[in-house]
Amino acid sequence: MKKKLNIDMPPYRILGACNPSFAHGAITTDPSIGVLLPCNVVIRKIDGDGIYVEFMGPESVLGIVNNPDITQVGKEVKSKLEKVMNAL
């Protein structure tokens, strides 16, 4: 934000965390799903030295299309993201 808008704010990063295998499987099942792929992870600083990590719930987002194959991809991605979160 500082470079683009000259606005100071606490540290904030958006990481692209797309898994190509999962993305390919989802896109093969439904080519329009790309607009819904939950590929971002946000890492931001909060009060003091605290760090907050968050991601969108893949099951919730991918459930919009009401396709069991896509729902399964959401469950698998959620499982992997939860492992990462638990390791932090």
Buried (B, 14 or more C-beta within 10 A) or exposed (E): EEEEEEEEEEEEEEEEBEBEEBBEBBBEBBEEBEEBBBBEBEBBBEEEEEEEEEBBEBBEBBBEBEBEEBBBBBEBBBEEBEEEEEEE
